[in-house]
Amino acid sequence: MIGTPDDVAADLVEWWDSGVVDGFTLQLPVLPDDLRLFVDEVVPRLVRAGARLDQDPQRTLRTRFDLPLGENTPQLT
């Protein structure tokens, strides 16, 4: 997908709102520059549009599914 931050966000929100997707995987061509641009410019537009489920970046897949921690499971501190 190529375009301005507004264009990219609008397309992603359209897919989100139509139920076509429930998340996105990014493959950005130039790291870290494109990642920084996406985070700084596109993500805020997605958040404003309500297309971001998880507002807690510390949340893990395990906690999303309410799975118990194993005895030797490292934990975020």
N, C-alpha and C positions, 0 to 999 in steps of 0.2 A: 504494500500500500504506500502510495506516495502522495504528498499534498501538504498543505499548510496544517498547523496544529488544529485549526478549526475544522478543516476537511476530514482529517484523520479521526478526530473525536466524533464528528457527526456520523461518519460511516460506522464506527464501532458502536455508538449508541443506537443507531438504527438496527444493527444486527442484534444487539442486546434486547432492545424493546420488542423486536419481532419474535424473540425466543429462539432464534437460530443458533445462538451461542450462550454458554453460561460462564465463559471465561476466555482468556486470550493467552497465547504463547507468543512471546516476542523473539524475533531473530533480527537483531539490528546490525546493519553492515559495518558501522564504525563505532567501536567501543573505546573509551567510555563516552565519547562526545554525543552519539545518537541516543544513548541511554539517558544521559543528563537532559538532553533536549526533550525526550519523551516524558520524563518525570516532571520536568519544570513546566512544560507547555501543554501536553496532552492530558496527563493525569488530572490536573485540577479541573479541566473541562469535563472529564468523565465523572469526577466526584460531584460537581455541580449538577450534572444531568442525572445523578442517582444511579449510575451504572457501575458502582463499585460496592460489592457485597461486604467485604471485610475491612473495617476501619482500624483493626488492631493488627499491626505488622508483626507482633510477637506471637500471634496465634499460629498454632501448628495444625497440620492435617489430623494428627492424633486427637487434639482437643476439639476440632470441628466435628469429629465423629464420636466424641465422648468416650474414647478408648482409654483403658487404664494404662498407667505407666508400668513398664517392667522393672524388675529389681535393678538391672544394670543400665537403665535408660538415662543418658545424660539429660540434664535439664538446664533451661535458660535461667541465668541469674542476673 
